[in-house]
């Protein structure tokens, strides 16, 4: 098996709720390929996410969750640093940027990636985490021009220039809950960041799976569409669940 091999438990059937595209290609093929690409490309420090994530399941509109992608690598344990001791109660943290949990989490940030805009690092701080506004700024493809190159430019400000950069939520409150559940700050942020990358990959894969140019077969922005993304991690029994549909 090659270094970036992808394993599908049921090729072409991983997510039956999404019909084939205009060429008859099942969505699971492109979806798995994009998750594979991003799990290899995005790193936590110097370690690719596909060394921490065992597999990604997807459930569409309440259907049963089906495995979309599996890592072909030997997995590494999550960071083993213990949570900080003596933190004030978690209920005091929400919307309170001065609560020490937010500084612990912000200092633990290690995510890198080819399509991750550098401005992401400057948008993850005590305030955005405390207000649950922190997110990943990712340069995505244009659904209206699916064969065009990405317009992404890390040298330009993503707010002041139209370059297809989309914000995907990091969910800082979940990171705080994970920390108080016994995970170290680095592990808490890794779990949230890696889940956000998987959500973003599934979202883009849905947008690029089209019945006609610019028309996704299953548009994740359509009201009522729900796409759950379950990310399974090495050494962790329960997956971390995210969402690939657009927030209502």
N, C-alpha and C positions, 0 to 999 in steps of 0.2 A: 504493500500500500504506500502511495507517495506521501510526502511530508504534509500536504494539505488535503488529504483525502477526506471526502464527506461520506457519511454513512446514513442512509435512509432505511428505516425499518420496513417501510412499504413504499418503494419508489412510485411516485405519481399518485399516492393515496394518502399522503401525510395529512392533508387538509382537504377532505372531499367537499366541504361546503363552498369552496371556491372553484367555479367552472374553469375549463381551459381557456387560454387566450385565443386570439384570432387565428393563430396558426395551429391550434389544437394542443399546445404544450401545457401540461398541468402546472398549476401555480407552485406546487411543491418543488419543482425542479429549480426554478429561478429563486424561490424563497430560500431554499437550502443553500444555494450557491452564494447568495448575498450574505446570509448569516455566517457561512464559512469564511467568506472574504473578510468580513468585519471582525469576526472573532480572532482571526489571525493577525489582522492589521492593528487593531486597538490593543494597547498594552497597559499593564499596571506596573509602573516603573519600567523594567526591561522585559517583563514576562508577558507573553501574549495571553489574551483572555481565554483562548482555547486550551490553555494548560490548567485553568481553574474551573471552567464550565464543562460539565460532562455532556449535557444535552439540552435542547430547547424544544418545548412542546408548544403547540398553538391550538386554541379552541375558538371557533368562529360562531358567533350568534348562539351560544349556549350548547353547541355540539360537543361531543366528547373531545377531550384534549388528545392530540395525536403528535407523535414525535416528528419534528421537521428536520432536525439536524443533530448529529452526535459528533463529539470530538474524536478524532482518530489518534489522539496522543495519550501518553501516560500522564495522569493528572498530578498536579502539585497541591499540597495542602494549603488551605487559606492561611494568611498571616496569623501567627499565634500570639501576638502581643495581647496582654490582658487589658481589660477596660480600666480606665483611671479610677482610683479610689476616692471616696469622699465627695462625690458630686452632689449638688443640691437636688431635690426631687425633680423628676421629669416634668411634672405638671407645671413647674415654674418656668419651663424653658420656652414654650410656644410664644412667638412674637417678642421674646426677650433676648435681644442680640447680645446682652452682657452675660447671659448664662454661660458658664464655662464649657458646656458640652459643645457649643457651636465652634469655639476656638479649637477644641480638640479635633473635631471633624474636619474643619477647614484646613488645619495643618497636616492632615493625613492624606490630602489629595495627591494622586499619582497617575492619573489617566493621561495617556497620549494616544494620538491616532492621526493617520494621514488626512482624514477629512474633518478632524476636530479643530475648529477655529481657535487660534491662540487666545482670543478674547474670552473663551470659556473659563480659563484660569482666573481671570480678573472678575468674573461674575459669580464665583463661588467663595463666599465669605460669611462672616458671622451673621450679617443682616439677611442675606438672601436665604441662607439655611434656616434661620429662625422664622422667617416669613414663608417658608416652603416655596420660594420662587427660584431657587437655584436650578440650573439646567445645562444640558450639553448643547453647544452651538455646532451643528454639523452641516457641512456643505453637501446638499442633496441634488439629485438630478431633477431636471425640469420635466414634470409629467406631460407638459404640452409639447415637448420636444424630446421624446425618450431616447432617441439615437444620438443626440447632441452631447458634446463634452460638458462636464460640469463647469459651471461658471465660477466656481469657488476660487478665491484668491486670499491666502492667509495674510497678505500684506495690506489688504484693505479692510476698513472698518465694516463689519457686517450689518451695522445699523444704518450707516450712511450710504452704503452701496448695495444695489440689488445683485446678489451673487448666489441666490438659492440657499442661503443658510437658514436652517430651521432649528428652533429651540425645542428640545425634548426634555421633559421634566426629570430632575434627579430625585425628587422627593426626600428633602432633608429631614422631614419629620420621621420618616421610616428609618433613616440612618440613626437618628437619636434613639428610637425604640430598640433597634438592633444593639446599639451600644449598651443600653440599660438591660437588655436581655442577656448580657454576658460576653458579647463580642468586643474585641478591641476597636479603637476608632478606625484603624486602617481597614480592617475586615468589613466594618459597617459601611464605609464609603465604597470599598471595592464591590460589595454585593449590590449596592444601589447603582453604581456607575456601570457595571457590567450588564445589569438588567436593563438600564436605559439604552445601552448600545444595542442589545437584542431587540428591544421595542422599536428603535429607530430603523434597524435593518428590516424587520418584518413590515413596518409601515411603508418604507420605500419600495420594498419588493411588491407589495400590494398595488402601489401607485404605478409601477412599471409593468405590471401584468395587465395588458390592455386588450379590449375588444376592437378598438380602433384607435388611431393616434390621439392621445390626450384623453382617452376614456377608459379608466380602469374597469376591469371586470367586476371587482368588488371595491368600491370607493371607500377608503377608511374615513373619509370626511362626510359620508352620508349619515344623516341623523338616524339613530336606531341601530346602526351597525356596531357590533361589539367584537373585538378581537383580543382575547386574553393571550398573553405570552408568559409561559411558565419556564423560568430559568433554573436549571438544576446544577448545583455546585458540588465540587469535590468535598467529601466528608460531611456534607450537610443533608439531613434526611428530607426536610421540606424544601420545595422550590421557593424562589422569590418570584412573585407574580407581578407582571406589568401589563400594559395595554398598548396596542398598536393602532387603535382607532383614535380619531381626533377628539379632544375633550369637547363636551357639549357646552 
